[in-house]
């Protein structure tokens, strides 16, 4: 891979750039917390060739939201479920908005 190709990944939210240790440090949490959100299937880190977990910026944002809920007293399993449902709701609202825009742009039968 060329240096130019590598630099393009710096802006990629889905590129697994962070090791477990660095991800935990960035979130101010433990590696055990990251393992727990992985076991709850909130995030699925990619694995390096050596089998080490690697996290993307998007995954870190999701884990940070779960950590916020856990810090406020929500059990980790419930926090993960809440984050998943919030994500699904956001996606459904985005799709509905697209359908509304498409319906509004269609000519009506009266014209």
Buried (B, 14 or more C-beta within 10 A) or exposed (E): EEEEEEEEEEEEEEBBBBBBEEBBEBBEBEBEBBBBBBEBEBBEBEEEEEEEBBBBBBBBEBBBBBBEBBEEEBEBEBBBBBBBEEEEEEEEEEEEEEEEEEEEEEEEEEE
